[in-house]
Amino acid sequence: MKKIIILLIPLFFAGCGGNIKKSALNQAYDVEIVEAVGMSPITDNNIKLAKEASLSDSLKNALHLVVGVYVSGESMVSKSVLIDDEITSKTQGYIEKYEVLKEYIEDNFYKTKIKAYVRKEDIVNKLKSIENEVEKIGSPVVYINILDMDGNSINFASDAILSELKKDSFRVVDDINNSDITIDAKTSTKFNTSEGLGGFYSYSCLITGNIKTRDGDMVGGFNASQGGIGINETDAKNNSILNCIRKVYPDIKNSIISFYNQKKTIKLEISSVNSMNDVLEIIKYLRNIPLIKTAVLKNYDNNMAKFEIIVHKGKAMDIATPISKKENIEVELVKDYFIKARINLKK
């Protein structure tokens, strides 16, 4: 049930205007002021219970409103239960105070609109501990192709990499046309010996491969050799291949992360951003640009919003034009992987 609530949250947000102010409890910290609406069905005419549930829902929605601009859409879905357990279910720990702006009954639902003062640093710090390095680059979609020297697919080897990729929050597909990254590898195996092994057999494996984007950009390469022991030759051969996979996987993972951090991430700074309402509008606009895989807010302070944009392909110039088409955004500077812009109310 928690997961359903999280995925339906956007339906419950009302006027989301807000801004950032210093915490009343600790001037070293900021709070983000947001407005959110919560609701609860009225069951058996129990207004009191519905009122309490509606307020609780509005507090959770206020937290989701802030969380949503700091994490990618993929992370919101994949980590929905964890985010709910660690953040939104603990509203008192992240909301410094709140004001009830309006309460009303509509279509047998009790609704509560609040203004919440959300502790920004606490949420950002908690999100950093929840989101791993792969999720920070948007959880790329990977296609795997591992062959033997005769060109035959080695399914158990592909499955071994698939398992590791999924543990690290990569997404894996069986259609190369739906992928962001392809992993191609070949393996060769050689019998070593069975002497002195107490009935066991020993094989060695050599694996070589490369990692590319779907468009052919080189991400990285890998190679390794490793031995394996088994109760028969087939078992020993397969174990040597699996040991090779385990050895090269960290290189595969790190190459993809490094590539996205260096080549697929574009920094966007926008000045004159007056409220969280502006931030939410910008995030929504960016995520709807086809070239953009995802966009997240990294910092918002003194009317300056700093975003990280992960693109499917291209450089800053490729997305600067669609960004500048937004009615009130004026692009001022474009470099390979950096865009500087400002809100222009006269545009």
C-alpha positions in Angstrom: 0.0 0.0 0.0 2.9 2.4 0.7 4.1 2.1 -2.8 0.7 2.9 -4.3 0.5 6.1 -2.2 3.9 7.2 -3.4 3.2 6.7 -7.0 -0.1 8.6 -6.7 1.4 11.6 -4.9 1.5 14.0 -7.9 -2.3 13.8 -8.0 -2.6 15.3 -4.6 -0.3 18.4 -4.9 -2.1 21.8 -4.9 -0.5 25.2 -5.2 3.2 24.3 -4.7 4.6 27.8 -4.4 7.3 28.2 -1.8 10.8 29.4 -1.0 13.8 28.8 1.2 14.4 30.4 4.6 16.7 29.9 7.5 15.5 27.4 10.1 14.0 29.0 13.1 15.6 26.3 15.3 19.1 26.5 13.7 20.2 29.4 11.5 22.9 27.2 10.0 20.2 25.2 8.2 17.6 26.0 5.5 14.0 25.1 5.3 12.0 24.9 2.1 8.5 26.2 2.4 6.0 24.3 0.3 2.2 24.0 0.2 0.6 20.6 -0.2 -2.8 19.0 0.0 -3.7 15.7 1.6 -6.9 13.8 1.7 -8.7 10.8 3.3 -12.0 9.2 2.6 -14.7 9.7 5.2 -15.7 6.2 6.4 -18.8 5.6 8.6 -19.2 9.4 9.0 -16.1 9.5 11.2 -15.0 13.1 10.4 -12.4 13.1 13.2 -10.5 10.1 11.9 -10.7 11.4 8.3 -9.4 14.8 9.4 -6.4 13.2 11.2 -5.6 11.0 8.2 -5.9 13.9 5.8 -3.4 16.0 7.8 -1.0 13.1 7.9 -1.3 12.7 4.1 -0.7 16.4 3.5 2.5 16.2 5.6 3.8 13.2 3.6 2.9 14.9 0.3 4.9 18.0 1.4 7.9 15.8 1.9 7.4 14.0 -1.4 7.2 17.4 -3.1 10.7 18.2 -1.9 12.1 14.7 -2.4 10.9 14.7 -6.0 13.2 17.5 -7.2 16.3 15.9 -5.7 16.0 12.4 -7.1 15.4 10.9 -10.5 12.1 9.4 -11.5 13.7 5.9 -11.6 14.9 6.3 -8.1 11.5 7.5 -6.8 10.0 4.2 -8.2 12.8 1.8 -7.4 13.4 3.2 -3.9 9.7 4.1 -3.2 9.3 1.8 -0.1 12.7 2.8 1.3 12.0 6.5 0.8 8.7 6.1 2.5 10.3 4.1 5.4 13.3 6.5 5.8 11.7 9.9 5.1 8.0 10.3 4.4 6.8 8.1 7.3 8.9 10.3 9.7 7.3 13.6 9.0 8.1 15.0 12.5 11.8 14.5 11.8 11.9 16.5 8.6 9.1 19.0 8.9 10.1 21.8 11.3 6.6 23.2 11.5 3.4 23.5 9.5 0.3 25.7 9.2 -3.1 24.5 8.2 -4.3 26.8 5.4 -7.6 25.2 4.5 -9.8 22.2 5.5 -12.8 21.1 3.5 -14.9 18.1 2.5 -15.3 17.3 -1.2 -16.8 14.1 -2.8 -16.8 12.3 0.6 -13.1 13.1 1.1 -11.7 15.2 3.9 -9.0 17.5 2.4 -6.3 19.5 4.2 -4.1 22.1 2.7 -1.0 23.0 4.6 2.1 25.2 4.4 5.1 23.1 5.6 8.6 24.1 6.6 10.7 21.2 5.4 14.3 20.7 6.6 16.2 20.7 3.3 19.6 19.6 4.6 18.2 16.6 6.5 16.4 15.3 3.4 19.3 15.8 1.1 21.7 14.0 3.5 19.3 11.1 3.9 18.8 10.9 0.1 22.5 10.7 -0.4 22.6 7.7 1.9 19.8 6.0 0.0 20.7 6.6 -3.6 23.7 4.7 -5.0 26.2 5.8 -7.7 24.3 4.0 -10.5 20.9 5.6 -9.5 22.7 9.0 -9.5 23.4 8.6 -13.2 19.9 7.6 -14.0 20.1 3.8 -13.8 21.2 3.2 -17.5 19.6 0.4 -19.5 22.1 -2.3 -20.4 22.2 -5.0 -23.1 24.5 -8.0 -22.6 26.1 -10.2 -25.3 28.7 -12.8 -24.2 29.9 -15.4 -26.7 32.3 -18.3 -26.8 35.0 -18.5 -29.5 32.6 -20.2 -31.9 30.2 -17.3 -31.6 27.6 -19.1 -29.4 25.9 -17.2 -26.6 26.8 -18.2 -23.1 23.6 -17.7 -21.3 24.8 -18.5 -17.8 27.6 -16.0 -18.1 25.1 -13.3 -19.3 22.9 -14.2 -16.4 25.8 -13.8 -14.0 26.5 -10.2 -15.2 22.8 -9.5 -15.3 22.5 -10.4 -11.6 25.3 -8.1 -10.6 24.0 -5.3 -12.8 20.5 -5.5 -11.2 22.0 -5.5 -7.7 23.6 -2.2 -8.5 20.3 -0.7 -9.9 21.2 -0.9 -13.6 18.3 -1.9 -15.8 18.8 -4.8 -18.2 16.9 -5.5 -21.5 17.1 -8.3 -24.1 16.5 -6.0 -27.0 19.6 -3.9 -28.0 17.4 -1.3 -29.5 16.0 -0.4 -26.1 19.4 -0.1 -24.4 21.6 2.8 -23.5 24.7 0.7 -23.1 25.9 -2.6 -24.7 28.4 -5.0 -23.2 30.0 -7.3 -25.8 32.5 -10.0 -24.7 34.1 -13.2 -25.9 35.5 -16.0 -23.8 38.0 -18.7 -24.4 38.7 -21.6 -22.1 41.6 -24.1 -21.8 42.0 -27.3 -19.9 44.8 -27.1 -17.3 45.2 -30.4 -15.4 43.4 -33.0 -13.3 46.5 -34.4 -11.7 47.0 -33.9 -8.0 43.5 -32.4 -7.6 41.8 -35.4 -6.0 39.5 -36.2 -8.9 38.8 -32.5 -9.7 39.5 -30.8 -13.0 41.1 -27.4 -13.6 40.4 -25.0 -16.4 41.4 -21.4 -17.2 39.4 -18.7 -18.9 40.3 -15.6 -20.9 37.6 -12.9 -21.3 37.9 -9.8 -23.5 35.2 -7.2 -24.2 34.1 -3.7 -24.7 31.4 -1.4 -23.5 29.7 1.1 -25.9 26.7 3.3 -26.1 23.9 2.3 -28.4 25.2 5.0 -30.8 28.7 3.4 -30.8 30.5 5.7 -28.4 33.3 3.8 -26.6 32.6 3.6 -22.9 35.5 1.3 -21.9 37.1 -2.1 -22.4 38.0 -5.0 -20.1 39.9 -8.3 -20.1 40.9 -10.8 -17.5 42.0 -14.4 -17.0 41.0 -16.6 -14.2 41.0 -20.3 -13.3 38.2 -22.6 -12.1 37.9 -26.1 -10.6 35.1 -28.5 -10.9 34.0 -32.1 -10.4 34.1 -32.6 -14.2 35.5 -30.7 -17.2 32.3 -28.9 -18.0 31.9 -27.8 -14.4 35.5 -26.6 -14.3 35.1 -24.8 -17.6 31.9 -23.0 -16.5 33.4 -22.0 -13.1 36.4 -20.5 -14.8 34.1 -18.4 -17.0 32.1 -17.3 -13.9 35.3 -16.4 -12.1 36.3 -14.2 -15.0 32.9 -12.5 -15.0 33.3 -11.7 -11.3 36.8 -10.3 -11.9 35.8 -7.9 -14.7 32.4 -6.8 -13.4 33.9 -4.0 -11.1 35.6 -2.6 -14.2 32.4 -2.7 -16.2 30.4 -0.9 -13.5 33.1 1.7 -12.9 33.5 2.4 -16.6 29.8 3.1 -17.1 29.6 5.3 -14.0 32.7 7.2 -15.1 31.4 7.7 -18.6 28.1 9.1 -17.5 29.7 11.4 -14.9 32.1 12.8 -17.5 30.2 12.7 -20.8 26.5 12.3 -20.1 26.0 14.8 -17.3 25.4 18.4 -18.0 25.4 21.1 -15.3 22.6 23.7 -15.5 22.6 26.8 -13.4 19.5 29.1 -13.5 19.5 32.4 -11.6 16.5 34.5 -10.5 14.5 31.3 -9.4 12.2 32.8 -6.9 10.4 29.8 -5.4 10.1 26.1 -5.2 7.2 26.5 -7.6 9.7 27.7 -10.2 12.0 24.8 -9.5 9.2 22.3 -9.9 8.1 23.8 -13.1 11.7 23.7 -14.5 12.2 20.1 -13.4 8.9 19.1 -15.1 9.9 20.9 -18.3 13.4 19.4 -18.4 12.2 15.8 -17.9 9.8 16.2 -20.9 12.6 17.1 -23.3 13.2 14.0 -25.4 17.1 14.2 -25.3 17.0 14.3 -21.5 17.0 11.1 -19.6 16.5 12.7 -16.3 17.1 15.9 -14.4 17.5 16.5 -10.7 18.0 19.5 -8.4 21.4 19.5 -6.7 21.2 22.8 -4.9 18.8 25.8 -4.5 20.0 28.8 -2.6 19.9 32.6 -2.9 17.6 32.3 -5.9 20.1 30.1 -7.8 19.0 26.6 -8.8 21.7 24.1 -9.8 20.6 21.0 -11.7 22.3 17.9 -13.1 20.9 16.7 -16.4 21.6 13.3 -17.8 21.2 13.1 -21.5 20.6 10.2 -23.8 23.2 11.6 -26.2 24.7 14.9 -27.2 26.2 17.9 -25.4 24.9 21.0 -23.8 24.3 22.8 -27.1 21.9 20.1 -28.1 19.6 20.8 -25.2 20.2 24.5 -24.9 17.8 25.3 -27.7 14.8 23.4 -26.3 15.6 24.8 -22.8 15.6 28.4 -24.3 12.1 27.7 -25.8 10.6 27.7 -22.4 8.7 30.9 -22.1 10.6 32.5 -19.2 14.1 31.0 -19.5 16.9 32.9 -21.2 20.1 31.0 -21.9 23.2 33.1 -21.3 26.2 30.8 -21.7 26.7 27.3 -23.2 29.8 25.2 -22.9 30.3 21.5 -23.8 28.7 20.3 -20.6 27.5 23.4 -18.8 24.6 25.8 -19.4 24.0 29.1 -17.5 20.6 30.6 -17.7 18.2 32.9 -15.9 14.5 33.4 -15.3 13.4 36.3 -17.5 9.9 37.4 -16.5 9.8 39.8 -19.6 10.5 37.0 -22.1 
